[in-house]
Each structure stands twice: as structure tokens, then as C-alpha cells.
Amino acid sequence: MMMTAQSAPLTDQELATCLAKLWPHREHEAPSLSGLLCKAGLHRWRSLDTISIAPQKQVRFCFWCSVVKIDGHIYTP
């Protein structure tokens, strides 16, 4: 979903859902221990450069599952 100048800004939940589609999730490749760690809230965070999509927001994603963290809040798409 492309955001234009005339459209309303996306909420963080909508942004997390859109961003979750940008990279492949490694749930099927990760060891089963990784899935348990994610369920316990211990994610493997990676940064994501989203300057053009979400300026002034810190966006990170979990390498092992589909969880996105935007400005310190965790969203599950």
C-alpha cells in the first residue's frame, strides 16, 4: 500500500501490518527454540530503514517471527 501526500497517515498498527510484508519471516527456518523464545517475548530484533515510509519513527522487526516494534510498542500483524 503506497501512501501519497493526500492520504491520511497510517496508524502504527496499519503501518506494522504493511511493514510485516516487506521481509520474509524465518519461522520455518528458525530452530524450534527460537519459536519458544518469541512466544516468551525474547525476539531477535533487526532494524529497518523506513525513512521514506515512516519518517521519525524507529522501526524494528523480529528476524524469527512477524512481530514489528514501532517506537518501542510491539505489534503483531
Phi, psi and omega per residue, in radians:
M1 nan 2.134 3.138
M2 -1.610 2.437 3.127
M3 -1.815 2.164 3.126
T4 -1.810 3.028 -3.099
A5 -1.143 -0.508 -3.096
Q6 -1.479 -0.336 -3.072
S7 -1.396 2.755 3.124
A8 -1.257 2.564 3.127
P9 -1.132 2.576 3.139
L10 -1.317 2.557 2.995
T11 -1.292 2.881 -3.130
D12 -1.095 -0.624 3.105
Q13 -1.131 -0.768 3.114
E14 -1.140 -0.691 3.108
L15 -1.107 -0.741 3.116
A16 -1.089 -0.704 3.120
T17 -1.124 -0.728 3.117
C18 -1.190 -0.734 -3.099
L19 -1.218 -0.487 -3.134
A20 -1.125 -0.327 -3.132
K21 -1.528 -0.082 -3.045
L22 -1.434 -0.306 -3.119
W23 -2.387 2.695 3.107
P24 -1.334 2.410 3.117
H25 -1.470 2.503 -3.029
R26 -1.789 0.365 -3.100
E27 -1.030 -0.673 -3.109
H28 -1.343 -0.344 -3.134
E29 -1.720 -0.401 -3.067
A30 -1.287 2.622 3.066
P31 -1.096 2.733 -3.100
S32 -1.080 -0.486 3.086
L33 -1.107 -0.594 3.117
S34 -1.097 -0.730 3.095
G35 -1.076 -0.693 3.099
L36 -1.166 -0.672 3.108
L37 -1.128 -0.708 3.103
C38 -1.117 -0.721 3.113
K39 -1.123 -0.501 3.100
A40 -1.471 -0.078 3.106
G41 1.638 0.166 3.126
L42 -1.783 1.533 -3.062
H43 -1.608 2.815 3.043
R44 -1.777 1.634 -3.010
W45 -1.386 2.429 3.022
R46 -2.230 2.567 3.127
S47 -1.480 2.736 -3.119
L48 -2.358 2.179 -3.141
D49 -1.400 1.873 -3.097
T50 -2.159 0.600 -3.107
I51 -0.985 -0.744 -3.101
S52 -1.346 -0.470 -3.102
I53 -1.571 -0.815 -3.071
A54 -2.381 1.391 -3.131
P55 -1.111 2.538 3.104
Q56 1.120 0.454 3.048
K57 -2.125 2.434 3.058
Q58 -1.645 1.985 -3.080
V59 -2.012 2.255 3.069
R60 -2.319 2.670 3.103
F61 -2.323 2.697 3.098
C62 -1.457 2.272 -3.128
F63 -1.236 -0.407 -3.047
W64 -1.710 -0.373 -3.106
C65 -2.462 -2.946 -3.032
S66 -1.719 0.297 -3.098
V67 -1.382 2.449 3.119
V68 -2.136 2.412 3.078
K69 -1.995 2.097 3.117
I70 -2.074 2.064 -3.140
D71 0.904 0.690 3.066
G72 1.528 -0.129 3.116
H73 -1.747 2.351 -3.089
I74 -1.660 2.303 3.138
Y75 -2.177 2.377 3.069
T76 -1.941 1.902 -3.108
P77 -1.235 nan nan
